[in-house]
Amino acid sequence: MAAFLTSLSSVVEIVLVIALGFWLRSSKKFDNNFKGTISFLIMNVALPLSIFVSVLDNLTREKLVGLSGGLIYVLISFALGYLVAWLLTKAFRIRPGRRGTFINMFVNANTIFIGLPLNLALFGDKSLPYFLIYYVANTVSTWAIGVFFISNDDPTKEKGAAKGKFNWRKLLPSPLIGFLAALIYLLTGLPLPELVDKTFSMVGGIVTPMSLIYIGIILADAGLKSIHFDRDTVLALLGRFVVAPAIMIAIMLFFKNTTSIPSIEQSTLIIQAATPGLAVLPILVGQSHGDVEYATNVVTTSTVLFVVVVPILMQIVQYI
């Protein structure tokens, strides 16, 4: 019960900051350009610096080798997630324009704007190395595989038409560059000057509150009244909140018989597996002439429902 109350309290804190962003946007305190501005600040400045410092503060070269196991768990869960989602699109005859969204909801999560602040609130900075493993795999999965399913789900594209060129630069977003730069610096063994450490930490400290405010802005723009539950939406939500974490739990139980998995790593990976859908899904779907209303609905709905899901999942994690 204590763990449940702790996780519930952490989620309530997150929701209150999200509500602040929602209110500020709804009351027109933030103009139409602010969402793009805050997104740029987080993704291209604060988050890379936060990740850079956090890696150096929480990782050593010895610990780095130990994280390779976590990457294996995540990659296996993603592969199984894609397989299950693809089979379900066939079994339930998900219509063109929705299939890419449906498959991405099973596998790829909003690790930055929701997963990161949630993980820090629940488990603290010590969980960041394990979060980064999930983040790296999620980024590669999203831009190398997830967008493939979306672009090939264009209902206006004739069969046999040439596929659009993939922008490989998307595989190296600023946060991932910050992570890779930190790894290189870590391997050199050079100490980080105190002035640089404090400056980067100060700027990186805005990531969590600003990310939560950004979610509130997204919800305000989407409109809570637009939320509805049809069959395809319910199936996608079950994939995100039930199937994805269930696959990760099964993987944890399987590997625990042969190796030792730190409890904080286990909890981090399971919680990240249940993080809401990608905030950029509606944009990607719109570019491929898919069902943008459906994409917006599942992203908004999953963002709202994660408040209920996380405390329940935290209870389940205790018994694994």
C-alpha positions as CSV (number, residue, x, y, z in Angstrom):
1,M,0.0,0.0,0.0
2,A,2.9,2.4,0.8
3,A,4.3,1.9,-2.7
4,F,0.9,2.5,-4.2
5,L,0.4,5.7,-2.3
6,T,4.0,6.9,-3.2
7,S,3.4,6.3,-6.9
8,L,-0.1,7.8,-6.7
9,S,1.4,10.9,-5.1
10,S,4.1,11.2,-7.7
11,V,1.5,10.9,-10.5
12,V,-0.7,13.5,-8.9
13,E,2.3,15.9,-8.7
14,I,2.8,15.3,-12.5
15,V,-0.9,15.8,-13.2
16,L,-0.9,19.1,-11.3
17,V,1.9,20.5,-13.4
18,I,0.2,19.3,-16.6
19,A,-3.0,20.9,-15.4
20,L,-1.0,24.2,-15.0
21,G,0.1,24.0,-18.6
22,F,-3.5,23.1,-19.7
23,W,-4.9,26.1,-17.9
24,L,-2.3,28.6,-19.1
25,R,-2.9,27.5,-22.7
26,S,-6.7,27.4,-22.4
27,S,-6.8,30.8,-20.8
28,K,-4.6,32.2,-23.7
29,K,-1.7,33.0,-21.4
30,F,0.5,31.1,-23.9
31,D,0.2,32.2,-27.6
32,N,0.1,29.8,-30.6
33,N,3.9,30.0,-31.0
34,F,4.8,29.1,-27.5
35,K,4.3,25.3,-28.0
36,G,6.9,25.2,-30.7
37,T,9.3,27.4,-28.7
38,I,9.1,25.3,-25.6
39,S,9.5,22.1,-27.6
40,F,12.6,23.5,-29.3
41,L,14.1,24.6,-26.0
42,I,13.5,21.2,-24.4
43,M,14.5,19.0,-27.3
44,N,17.5,20.9,-28.6
45,V,19.0,22.6,-25.5
46,A,17.8,21.5,-22.1
47,L,17.4,17.8,-22.6
48,P,20.7,17.1,-24.4
49,L,22.5,19.0,-21.6
50,S,20.5,17.2,-18.9
51,I,21.3,13.8,-20.4
52,F,25.0,14.7,-20.9
53,V,25.4,15.6,-17.2
54,S,23.2,12.7,-15.9
55,V,25.2,10.1,-17.8
56,L,28.5,11.3,-16.3
57,D,27.0,11.6,-12.9
58,N,25.3,8.2,-12.8
59,L,27.4,6.0,-15.1
60,T,30.9,4.6,-15.0
61,R,32.7,2.6,-17.6
62,E,32.1,-0.5,-15.6
63,K,28.3,0.1,-15.2
64,L,28.1,0.9,-19.0
65,V,29.0,-2.8,-19.8
66,G,26.2,-3.9,-17.5
67,L,23.6,-1.9,-19.3
68,S,23.9,-4.0,-22.5
69,G,21.5,-6.6,-21.0
70,G,18.8,-3.9,-20.7
71,L,19.2,-3.1,-24.4
72,I,18.6,-6.8,-25.2
73,Y,15.4,-6.9,-23.1
74,V,14.1,-3.8,-24.8
75,L,14.9,-4.9,-28.4
76,I,13.2,-8.3,-27.8
77,S,10.1,-6.5,-26.4
78,F,9.9,-4.2,-29.4
79,A,10.3,-7.1,-31.9
80,L,7.4,-9.0,-30.2
81,G,5.4,-5.8,-30.0
82,Y,5.6,-5.2,-33.7
83,L,4.7,-8.8,-34.5
84,V,1.6,-8.9,-32.2
85,A,0.4,-5.5,-33.5
86,W,0.8,-6.5,-37.1
87,L,-1.1,-9.7,-36.5
88,L,-3.9,-7.8,-34.8
89,T,-4.3,-5.4,-37.7
90,K,-5.0,-8.5,-39.8
91,A,-7.2,-10.2,-37.3
92,F,-9.4,-7.1,-36.6
93,R,-9.1,-5.7,-40.1
94,I,-7.9,-2.3,-39.1
95,R,-8.6,-0.1,-42.0
96,P,-5.9,1.7,-44.1
97,G,-4.9,5.1,-42.6
98,R,-5.1,3.7,-39.1
99,R,-2.7,0.7,-39.3
100,G,0.5,2.7,-38.9
101,T,-0.9,4.5,-35.8
102,F,-2.2,1.2,-34.4
103,I,1.2,-0.6,-34.7
104,N,3.1,2.4,-33.3
105,M,0.8,2.5,-30.3
106,F,1.9,-1.0,-29.4
107,V,5.6,-0.4,-29.5
108,N,6.8,3.3,-29.5
109,A,6.2,5.5,-26.5
110,N,6.4,9.2,-25.6
111,T,9.7,8.6,-23.6
112,I,10.8,12.2,-23.6
113,F,7.8,14.4,-22.6
114,I,6.1,11.8,-20.4
115,G,8.4,8.9,-19.8
116,L,11.4,11.0,-18.6
117,P,9.6,13.2,-16.0
118,L,7.5,10.2,-14.8
119,N,10.6,8.1,-14.4
120,L,12.5,10.8,-12.5
121,A,9.5,11.4,-10.3
122,L,9.0,7.7,-9.5
123,F,12.6,6.4,-9.2
124,G,14.9,9.4,-9.1
125,D,18.2,10.1,-11.0
126,K,19.6,6.6,-10.3
127,S,17.1,5.2,-12.8
128,L,18.3,7.5,-15.7
129,P,20.9,5.1,-17.1
130,Y,18.2,2.5,-17.6
131,F,15.8,5.0,-19.0
132,L,18.4,6.1,-21.5
133,I,18.7,2.5,-22.8
134,Y,15.0,2.5,-23.4
135,Y,15.1,6.0,-25.0
136,V,17.8,5.0,-27.5
137,A,16.0,1.9,-28.6
138,N,12.7,3.7,-28.7
139,T,14.2,6.5,-30.9
140,V,15.7,4.1,-33.4
141,S,12.5,2.0,-33.4
142,T,10.4,5.1,-34.1
143,W,12.4,6.6,-36.9
144,A,13.7,3.4,-38.6
145,I,10.6,1.1,-38.2
146,G,7.6,3.0,-36.9
147,V,7.6,5.6,-39.7
148,F,7.9,2.8,-42.2
149,F,4.5,1.4,-41.1
150,I,3.0,4.9,-41.2
151,S,4.4,5.9,-44.6
152,N,3.3,2.6,-46.1
153,D,-0.2,3.0,-44.7
154,D,-1.0,6.0,-47.0
155,P,-4.6,5.3,-48.2
156,T,-4.1,7.7,-51.1
157,K,-0.9,6.0,-52.4
158,E,-1.4,3.6,-55.3
159,K,0.0,0.1,-55.0
160,G,3.5,-0.1,-56.4
161,A,4.1,3.7,-56.1
162,A,7.6,4.7,-55.2
163,K,8.2,5.1,-51.5
164,G,9.2,8.5,-50.1
165,K,12.9,8.9,-49.1
166,F,13.7,8.4,-45.5
167,N,15.5,11.1,-43.6
168,W,18.3,9.3,-41.8
169,R,19.1,12.5,-39.8
170,K,16.0,11.8,-37.7
171,L,17.9,8.9,-36.2
172,L,20.1,11.4,-34.5
173,P,17.9,13.9,-32.6
174,S,19.6,16.3,-30.2
175,P,18.9,14.3,-27.1
176,L,20.5,11.2,-28.6
177,I,23.5,13.3,-29.7
178,G,23.8,14.4,-26.1
179,F,23.7,10.8,-24.9
180,L,26.4,9.7,-27.5
181,A,28.6,12.7,-26.6
182,A,28.4,11.8,-22.9
183,L,29.4,8.2,-23.7
184,I,32.4,9.4,-25.6
185,Y,33.4,11.7,-22.8
186,L,32.8,9.0,-20.3
187,L,35.1,6.6,-22.2
188,T,37.9,9.2,-22.3
189,G,37.9,9.2,-18.5
190,L,38.3,13.0,-18.3
191,P,36.7,14.9,-15.4
192,L,33.9,17.3,-16.1
193,P,34.9,20.9,-14.9
194,E,32.7,22.0,-12.0
195,L,31.6,25.1,-13.8
196,V,30.4,23.2,-16.8
197,D,28.7,20.6,-14.6
198,K,26.7,23.2,-12.7
199,T,25.8,25.2,-15.8
200,F,24.6,22.2,-17.7
201,S,22.7,20.9,-14.6
202,M,21.0,24.3,-14.1
203,V,19.8,24.4,-17.7
204,G,18.9,20.7,-17.8
205,G,16.8,21.2,-14.6
206,I,14.0,22.8,-16.6
207,V,13.3,19.6,-18.5
208,T,10.9,17.9,-16.2
209,P,8.6,20.9,-15.4
210,M,8.7,22.3,-18.9
211,S,7.9,18.9,-20.4
212,L,4.9,18.5,-18.2
213,I,3.7,22.0,-19.1
214,Y,4.1,21.1,-22.8
215,I,1.9,18.1,-22.3
216,G,-0.8,20.4,-20.8
217,I,-0.5,22.6,-23.8
218,I,-0.9,19.6,-26.2
219,L,-4.0,18.5,-24.3
220,A,-5.5,22.0,-24.3
221,D,-5.0,22.3,-28.1
222,A,-6.4,18.8,-28.7
223,G,-9.4,19.4,-26.5
224,L,-10.6,16.9,-23.9
225,K,-14.1,16.9,-25.5
226,S,-12.6,15.3,-28.6
227,I,-11.8,12.1,-26.7
228,H,-14.0,9.1,-27.7
229,F,-13.7,5.3,-27.6
230,D,-14.4,3.3,-30.7
231,R,-13.2,-0.3,-31.3
232,D,-9.9,0.6,-32.9
233,T,-9.1,3.1,-30.1
234,V,-9.8,0.6,-27.4
235,L,-7.6,-2.0,-29.1
236,A,-4.7,0.5,-29.5
237,L,-5.0,1.5,-25.8
238,L,-5.0,-2.1,-24.7
239,G,-1.8,-2.6,-26.8
240,R,-0.1,0.4,-25.1
241,F,-1.2,-0.2,-21.5
242,V,-1.7,-4.0,-21.4
243,V,0.1,-5.9,-24.2
244,A,3.4,-3.8,-24.2
245,P,4.0,-3.9,-20.4
246,A,2.9,-7.6,-20.3
247,I,5.5,-8.4,-22.9
248,M,8.2,-6.6,-20.9
249,I,7.1,-8.3,-17.7
250,A,7.3,-11.7,-19.4
251,I,10.8,-10.9,-20.7
252,M,11.9,-9.8,-17.2
253,L,10.6,-13.1,-15.6
254,F,12.3,-15.2,-18.3
255,F,15.7,-13.6,-17.9
256,K,15.5,-13.4,-14.1
257,N,16.0,-17.2,-14.1
258,T,19.4,-16.9,-15.7
259,T,20.7,-13.5,-14.6
260,S,20.4,-10.8,-11.9
261,I,18.3,-7.8,-12.9
262,P,18.4,-4.7,-10.6
263,S,14.9,-3.9,-9.3
264,I,15.2,-0.3,-10.5
265,E,16.1,-1.4,-14.0
266,Q,13.2,-3.8,-14.0
267,S,10.7,-1.1,-12.8
268,T,12.1,1.5,-15.3
269,L,11.7,-0.7,-18.3
270,I,8.2,-1.9,-17.4
271,I,6.9,1.6,-16.7
272,Q,8.4,2.9,-19.9
273,A,6.7,0.1,-21.8
274,A,3.4,1.6,-20.6
275,T,4.2,5.2,-21.4
276,P,1.5,7.0,-23.6
277,G,1.7,7.1,-27.4
278,L,4.1,9.3,-29.3
279,A,3.1,13.0,-29.3
280,V,4.3,13.3,-32.9
281,L,2.0,10.5,-34.2
282,P,-0.7,12.9,-35.6
283,I,2.0,14.9,-37.5
284,L,3.5,11.8,-39.0
285,V,0.1,10.4,-39.9
286,G,-1.0,13.6,-41.5
287,Q,2.1,13.6,-43.7
288,S,1.0,10.2,-45.0
289,H,-2.6,11.2,-45.5
290,G,-3.8,8.9,-42.7
291,D,-6.5,9.2,-40.2
292,V,-5.3,12.2,-38.2
293,E,-8.4,12.3,-36.0
294,Y,-7.8,8.7,-34.9
295,A,-4.1,9.4,-34.2
296,T,-4.9,12.5,-32.2
297,N,-7.6,10.6,-30.2
298,V,-5.3,7.7,-29.2
299,V,-2.5,9.9,-28.2
300,T,-4.7,12.3,-26.2
301,T,-6.6,9.4,-24.6
302,S,-3.4,7.5,-23.7
303,T,-2.0,10.7,-22.2
304,V,-5.0,11.1,-19.9
305,L,-5.4,7.4,-19.0
306,F,-1.7,7.0,-18.0
307,V,-2.6,8.7,-14.7
308,V,-4.8,5.6,-13.8
309,V,-2.5,3.0,-15.3
310,V,0.8,4.0,-13.6
311,P,-0.3,3.4,-9.9
312,I,-1.8,0.0,-10.9
313,L,1.4,-1.0,-12.8
314,M,3.5,0.1,-9.8
315,Q,1.6,-2.3,-7.6
316,I,2.1,-5.2,-10.1
317,V,5.9,-4.4,-10.4
318,Q,6.3,-5.2,-6.7
319,Y,5.4,-8.8,-7.2
320,I,7.7,-9.5,-10.1
